[in-house]
Structures are given as structure tokens and as C-alpha cells.
Amino acid sequence: MSKLKVLTSDDLAEISDKFGEILESEVSKALPSKEIEDLDLDIILNYENEQLDVDVDVGVSFDELSEITQEQIMQAIDEAYVGFDAYIDENFRV
């Protein structure tokens, strides 16, 4: 794997926005939108010593009749990280 380029504050803002888009897309693909009442994404980027750590907290409020499981949510998050890794590799590695 190649090295991560030095990231600016603009890069970090772009990365955070893109990860949010990827997460929303994966959640929408994995979960029936009619069962989701609210989706709250909290993306935390930590960039120190040329290393980027990304944590996400996903809060989902469901319709009371929903049968969505925690496993489905975790699968969507895992898929989002795969897409996010590809995005980082294509745009921020040297």
C-alpha cells in the first residue's frame, strides 16, 4: 500500500463529506428506507503523524414495525468502509 499524502484541512473536510455520502448510500442500499425514520451520522477524523483514523457513529431511528437488525446496520457500515478505503486509495495516496 502506498503512503498517504499530507492532508490539509480542506482534504479532511472533503474526506468527511465523502464518507458521509458513502455511508448514506450503503445504508440506503441495505435497509428499507420506508422503515427508517431518522439517520444520524457522526464522523470523527483523527489525523496525526501522517496517519488518518476514521470512526463513525451511526444512529438510526426505525419505524415501530421495523424488522431491521443490528447486523444489517453493521454490514452497511462495513461496506461503507470498503468503499471509503477505495476512495482514499484513489485520491489521497502517493
N, C-alpha and C positions, 0 to 999 in steps of 0.2 A: 504494500500500500504506500502511495506517495505521501509526502508531508503536507500538512495543512498550511495554507498560506497565512501570513499575518493578517488578522481580521481587524477591520475598522469598526467603529460604532455603527456606521451605515450598513456594513456587511452583517453585523449581528441583528440589526433591525430587520433586514431582508430575510435572514435565516429564520428568525422567529415568525415572521409573517408567512413565509413559505411552509414552515412546519405546521402552522395553524391551518393553512389551506389543505395540506396533505391529510392531516388528522380529520378534518371535517369531511373530506372526500371519502376516506376509508370508513368512517363511522356511518356515513350515508349509504355506502355500498353494503355494509354488514348488517345494519339494523333497519327495520322498517320505520321510515320517517313518520308515519302516522301514529306510531307508538311513543315517539319522543316528544315530550312537552318542552324541554329546555336542555341545551347543551352548553356547558361552560368549560372552556379550555384555559388552563393556566400553564404557560410555557416558561420555564426558567432556564436561562442560558448562563453558564459559568465559563468564562474564557480566561484562563491563567496559564502562563508559561507555554504559550502556543498550543494549548490543549483545550478543546471545546467539549464541555459536558452539557447534555440537554436532558432535563427532567420535565415530565408533563404530568399534570393532574387533570383528569377528565371527570367532570361532574355531569351526570345525566339524570334528568327527571323524566320518569316514564308515565304514560297513561296508566291508570289504576288496573286496567285489564291486561297490561303488557306481560308477555312471557319471555322478555329479553333476559338473558343470563349474564352474570359477571364474566363468564368465559367468552361470550360473544364480544363483549366490550374489550377484553384483553386481547383477543385475536385481532380486532380492528386496530388497536394501538400497536401491536407487533407489526402488522402490515404497514402502518404509517411509518414506523422506524425504518423498515426496509426501503421504502420509497424515499425517505429523508436521507438515508445513507447514500443512495444513488445520486440524489440532488447535490449533496455535499461533494461527492467524488467528482461530479461533472463540473462543478462551478467554483470550488474553493480549494482544490488540491493543486500542487505544483509539481 
